[in-house]
């Protein structure tokens, strides 16, 4: 830690030991609960909420009745669950959106969840600002390759699909923080692309400190350069000596430490933050409108899937009214999701395989809990029990009836390393189109399902298009692309200029306490404006003031 900050931290700690001891007693904690009583969710709240007001609750249902702004900053719910809207908007007017520009469509969809918490003109300006940094005029263009539509999500500042949500989330954070004169400490875990996209969205933002954890040696060299070459004072990259699951577990543990979360005003950029999902819904609607402009057909989407956030956005789009035939969960060899949709058992394997598609090298898919909440019929008690069992035993299982319902919502396929390489090579040879390894998994999943059950990937309707989400630019994974094709992918200027960049990052052990101490030593609070003063702080200051008065009185009498 920088010496001045260490001294400051120790000086503050000296004021509170007596207060901390007293406040741990039952007499004082009972009093404190009166000041921090959780707002319990009742189903009647939905109908009583005023028009234009969307509220959010935890999937585990212990409490919470949050506004959109609170949900954005809360990240993980205090009971360990994920936040979801009280209801999924039914957008009967969706066809009227077909001619909108991307940022205009993003506004329409976001307004369904934001309600009246952000004035319309402000929200429109935020959406327009968020997509100005994209290099393609359509933001998310779609190309016909063979008989597939390829949705190119890599035209943002870091050349990955995460930019679509994180450029907007960064602006949303800044908007709320400046409006309320607050500070936030953003903590995120990345398997590759989230980190660089989060940094691109948050670097230089006022009142924001950004900590990104990535697994050392398990992201591509370009992905690491994109993160660690950003030298802004508010950006802090941490190479964790473990896997992505270790990084993700650490982040969840920090959010579950409610005192730490409040003291440092923690905020989330991972897809545990519902705003991430909300912004990603836009490109499902946008792509449909571009390819089926008369709104007279259906589309299916194959989604390279790791943490389940991207495909969950497609699920929300379908529930909101978009004509989606199939949502295909495409995994690499880390296939916990494919195994669930095959057998009904969601179970860890104890290790994460390192593959050429590192953003999908995930053993536990955090956002899957949101889908289970809907699969269980919004039964938060059952979900809580199942998630507790999963935490203790590493597995949960659903019966045949629920499994069939899940299969009605999603198809799934797993793509191994040999299949990934073969798919990249085949598409380059046949179509002169380069796929990155993640997108190759999405393409291969379609090819597998067409072989196994040709009728599954077709529709009796007059128009049915199969779309694969291209989640990253192939140049970000040059070694895998060269191994498959023998040709280097064309390097975008934004990636080429990273060569030789100065970098800054810290290597730390995969322990929550280690990360916590690093954050404590790093986060500045020169103005005292972190908005964290609680009854405990005021009590401690009172004790310190009383002690000073007593000492002064004693010294005065001696004099």
Secondary structure, DSSP 8 states (H G I E B T S, - for coil): --HHHHHHHHHHHHTTHHHHHHHTSHHHHHHHHTTS------THHHHHS-TT---EEETT-SS--B-HHHHHHH-B-TTS-BEEESS----TTGGGGTT--HHHHHHHHHHHHHTTSS-HHHHHHHHHHHTTT-SSTTSS-EEEETTEEEEE---STTSBTHHHHHHHHHHHHHHHHHHHT--EEEEEEESSHHHHHHHHHHTT-TTEEEEEEEETT-S-HHHHHHHHT---TTEEEEEESS-HHHHHHHHHHHHH-HHHHHHTTEEE-STTSHHHHHHHHHHHHHHHHHH-TTS-SEEEEEEE-SSSHHHHHHHHHHHTT--EEEEEEEE-S--HHHHHHHHSEEE--SS----S-GGG--SS-TTHHHHHHHHTTT-HHHHHHHHHHHHHHSEEE--HHHHHHHHHH-EEEE--HHHHHHHHHHHHHHHS----HHHHHHHHHHHHHHHH-GGGG--SSS-EEEEEEE-B-GGGGHHHHHHHHSS-----HHHHTTTT-----EEE-S-HHHHHHHHHHH---TTS-SS---HHHHHHHHHHHHHHHHHHHHHHHH-
